[in-house]
Amino acid sequence: MARAMFEYTKMVLSKVSFDSNLFYIEVEKAFKRLLPYEIEELKIYIKSLAFYNPELNQSLHLLQ
């Protein structure tokens, strides 16, 4: 079931990637509800999204 939450989180992040503020909020929520190994996978996913959407770069500081 936890994997379903990870996939759902990725879907939500891709849908809100048009707005950097919404994206930031959703990333914070994701870090609170995902398992540690899923957070590491999510960081990779967020970096790839930010590569294609430079306006999301402000959320990269959350990855530290």
C-alpha positions as CSV (number, residue, x, y, z in Angstrom):
1,M,0.0,0.0,0.0
2,A,2.9,2.4,0.7
3,R,4.0,2.1,-2.9
4,A,0.6,3.3,-4.0
5,M,1.1,6.4,-1.9
6,F,4.4,7.0,-3.6
7,E,2.9,6.7,-7.1
8,Y,0.0,8.9,-6.1
9,T,2.5,11.5,-4.8
10,K,4.4,11.5,-8.1
11,M,1.1,11.9,-10.0
12,V,0.1,14.9,-7.8
13,L,3.6,16.5,-8.2
14,S,3.5,16.2,-12.0
15,K,0.0,17.8,-12.0
16,V,0.9,20.8,-9.9
17,S,4.3,21.3,-11.5
18,F,2.9,24.3,-13.4
19,D,2.8,26.3,-10.1
20,S,6.0,26.4,-8.0
21,N,4.1,27.4,-4.8
22,L,1.7,24.4,-5.0
23,F,4.6,22.2,-5.9
24,Y,6.5,23.3,-2.9
25,I,3.5,22.6,-0.6
26,E,3.0,19.2,-2.1
27,V,6.7,18.3,-1.7
28,E,6.5,19.2,2.0
29,K,3.4,17.0,2.5
30,A,5.1,14.1,0.6
31,F,8.1,14.2,2.9
32,K,5.8,13.9,5.9
33,R,3.9,10.9,4.7
34,L,6.4,8.8,2.7
35,L,8.8,6.2,4.0
36,P,12.5,7.1,4.1
37,Y,13.5,5.0,1.1
38,E,10.6,6.4,-0.9
39,I,11.8,9.9,0.0
40,E,15.1,9.1,-1.6
41,E,13.4,8.0,-4.8
42,L,11.2,11.1,-4.7
43,K,14.2,13.3,-4.5
44,I,15.5,11.8,-7.8
45,Y,12.1,12.3,-9.4
46,I,11.9,16.0,-8.2
47,K,15.4,16.7,-9.6
48,S,14.2,15.4,-13.0
49,L,11.1,17.5,-12.9
50,A,13.1,20.6,-12.0
51,F,15.5,19.9,-14.9
52,Y,12.5,20.2,-17.3
53,N,10.7,22.9,-15.3
54,P,13.3,25.4,-14.1
55,E,10.7,27.4,-12.2
56,L,10.7,24.5,-9.7
57,N,14.3,25.1,-8.7
58,Q,13.2,26.9,-5.5
59,S,11.9,23.6,-4.2
60,L,15.3,21.9,-4.6
61,H,16.5,23.2,-1.2
62,L,13.9,20.9,0.4
63,L,16.0,17.9,-0.9
64,Q,18.8,18.6,1.5
